[in-house]
Amino acid sequence: MADLTALAVPPSLLAAPRTAQSLSPPSPAAPGVGDLAKRSQIAETARKFEASFLSIMVQQMFEGVDTAAPFGGGPGESMFKSFMSEAIAGKMTKAGGVGVAASVQREMLKMQGLN
């Protein structure tokens, strides 16, 4: 009979009742939901910054490159070259980047007091 009770009743209901101390808000050392949200937002911002930085670097790298016809040249190439640079930069960032995002994230966390 005890085995059936354990299967039918969730373990959280079988645990000892919570005391007033366990109901108190988390201590400042424990990260709250707001801190975790800020940290994820900071991480995303740092990744976007690195992607933007790398996009500019890739654009500069391709500045003097001329592509021979039939696969290059014309108004279409100059118009879509920036999209290609952004795509390359995005892939580079997803693959780990060059370390800019980590540095930016660390500094942003310091500024927010979330070391």
FIVEXRO-259465 format. One record per residue (C-alpha): x, y, z; residue number from 1. Coordinates in pm, whole numbers, plus 50000, padded with zeros to 5 digits. Example, Ala and Ser with C-alpha at 12.3 -4.5 7.8 and 13.67 -1.06 7.14 Angstrom:
<r x="51230" y="49550" z="50780" pos="1"/>
<r x="51367" y="49894" z="50714" pos="2"/>
***
This chain:
<r x="50000" y="50000" z="50000" pos="1"/>
<r x="50285" y="50237" z="50078" pos="2"/>
<r x="50427" y="50179" z="49730" pos="3"/>
<r x="50100" y="50284" z="49568" pos="4"/>
<r x="50087" y="50600" z="49779" pos="5"/>
<r x="50438" y="50695" z="49672" pos="6"/>
<r x="50344" y="50651" z="49308" pos="7"/>
<r x="50013" y="50836" z="49331" pos="8"/>
<r x="50128" y="51131" z="49543" pos="9"/>
<r x="50394" y="51371" z="49413" pos="10"/>
<r x="50712" y="51380" z="49628" pos="11"/>
<r x="50666" y="51752" z="49692" pos="12"/>
<r x="50350" y="51679" z="49890" pos="13"/>
<r x="50524" y="51412" z="50096" pos="14"/>
<r x="50808" y="51646" z="50198" pos="15"/>
<r x="50815" y="51818" z="50536" pos="16"/>
<r x="50618" y="52142" z="50555" pos="17"/>
<r x="50813" y="52456" z="50479" pos="18"/>
<r x="50908" y="52674" z="50772" pos="19"/>
<r x="50889" y="53052" z="50785" pos="20"/>
<r x="51264" y="53066" z="50728" pos="21"/>
<r x="51238" y="52867" z="50404" pos="22"/>
<r x="50962" y="53102" z="50282" pos="23"/>
<r x="51182" y="53412" z="50315" pos="24"/>
<r x="51310" y="53576" z="49995" pos="25"/>
<r x="51645" y="53457" z="49862" pos="26"/>
<r x="51957" y="53615" z="50000" pos="27"/>
<r x="52130" y="53884" z="49793" pos="28"/>
<r x="52408" y="53639" z="49704" pos="29"/>
<r x="52163" y="53409" z="49525" pos="30"/>
<r x="52078" y="53535" z="49176" pos="31"/>
<r x="51716" y="53623" z="49133" pos="32"/>
<r x="51501" y="53594" z="48825" pos="33"/>
<r x="51566" y="53960" z="48743" pos="34"/>
<r x="51943" y="53912" z="48765" pos="35"/>
<r x="51928" y="53608" z="48540" pos="36"/>
<r x="51721" y="53800" z="48286" pos="37"/>
<r x="51972" y="54087" z="48294" pos="38"/>
<r x="52262" y="53845" z="48250" pos="39"/>
<r x="52102" y="53680" z="47947" pos="40"/>
<r x="52017" y="54019" z="47798" pos="41"/>
<r x="52376" y="54136" z="47853" pos="42"/>
<r x="52511" y="53817" z="47692" pos="43"/>
<r x="52286" y="53867" z="47389" pos="44"/>
<r x="52388" y="54233" z="47358" pos="45"/>
<r x="52756" y="54138" z="47376" pos="46"/>
<r x="52708" y="53877" z="47100" pos="47"/>
<r x="52528" y="54133" z="46882" pos="48"/>
<r x="52809" y="54382" z="46941" pos="49"/>
<r x="53070" y="54125" z="46839" pos="50"/>
<r x="52870" y="54036" z="46527" pos="51"/>
<r x="52850" y="54404" z="46435" pos="52"/>
<r x="53223" y="54450" z="46495" pos="53"/>
<r x="53308" y="54144" z="46285" pos="54"/>
<r x="53073" y="54258" z="46009" pos="55"/>
<r x="53265" y="54584" z="45978" pos="56"/>
<r x="53595" y="54395" z="45980" pos="57"/>
<r x="53476" y="54155" z="45708" pos="58"/>
<r x="53347" y="54446" z="45497" pos="59"/>
<r x="53690" y="54608" z="45518" pos="60"/>
<r x="53856" y="54279" z="45430" pos="61"/>
<r x="53647" y="54244" z="45111" pos="62"/>
<r x="53679" y="54611" z="45015" pos="63"/>
<r x="53956" y="54562" z="44760" pos="64"/>
<r x="53845" y="54221" z="44631" pos="65"/>
<r x="53717" y="54216" z="44274" pos="66"/>
<r x="53520" y="53915" z="44158" pos="67"/>
<r x="53542" y="53816" z="43795" pos="68"/>
<r x="53235" y="53774" z="43579" pos="69"/>
<r x="53004" y="53572" z="43553" pos="70"/>
<r x="52982" y="53534" z="43932" pos="71"/>
<r x="53064" y="53887" z="44037" pos="72"/>
<r x="53052" y="54250" z="43943" pos="73"/>
<r x="52759" y="54462" z="43854" pos="74"/>
<r x="52522" y="54658" z="44076" pos="75"/>
<r x="52395" y="54346" z="44253" pos="76"/>
<r x="52732" y="54260" z="44402" pos="77"/>
<r x="52785" y="54599" z="44562" pos="78"/>
<r x="52427" y="54604" z="44685" pos="79"/>
<r x="52438" y="54261" z="44855" pos="80"/>
<r x="52800" y="54259" z="44976" pos="81"/>
<r x="52695" y="54404" z="45314" pos="82"/>
<r x="52442" y="54121" z="45363" pos="83"/>
<r x="52714" y="53867" z="45296" pos="84"/>
<r x="52944" y="54038" z="45546" pos="85"/>
<r x="52671" y="54031" z="45811" pos="86"/>
<r x="52602" y="53661" z="45744" pos="87"/>
<r x="52971" y="53573" z="45771" pos="88"/>
<r x="53003" y="53775" z="46093" pos="89"/>
<r x="52695" y="53605" z="46239" pos="90"/>
<r x="52837" y="53260" z="46166" pos="91"/>
<r x="53173" y="53359" z="46314" pos="92"/>
<r x="53005" y="53481" z="46633" pos="93"/>
<r x="52795" y="53163" z="46666" pos="94"/>
<r x="53111" y="52957" z="46624" pos="95"/>
<r x="53274" y="53131" z="46919" pos="96"/>
<r x="53383" y="53462" z="46775" pos="97"/>
<r x="53715" y="53623" z="46846" pos="98"/>
<r x="53666" y="53701" z="47215" pos="99"/>
<r x="53514" y="54046" z="47186" pos="100"/>
<r x="53176" y="53933" z="47323" pos="101"/>
<r x="53331" y="53782" z="47635" pos="102"/>
<r x="53521" y="54102" z="47714" pos="103"/>
<r x="53221" y="54323" z="47647" pos="104"/>
<r x="52996" y="54097" z="47857" pos="105"/>
<r x="53241" y="54102" z="48147" pos="106"/>
<r x="53259" y="54483" z="48142" pos="107"/>
<r x="52883" y="54522" z="48114" pos="108"/>
<r x="52833" y="54290" z="48412" pos="109"/>
<r x="53080" y="54500" z="48613" pos="110"/>
<r x="52893" y="54817" z="48521" pos="111"/>
<r x="52565" y="54662" z="48638" pos="112"/>
<r x="52721" y="54529" z="48958" pos="113"/>
<r x="52658" y="54167" z="48860" pos="114"/>
<r x="53015" y="54038" z="48870" pos="115"/>
***
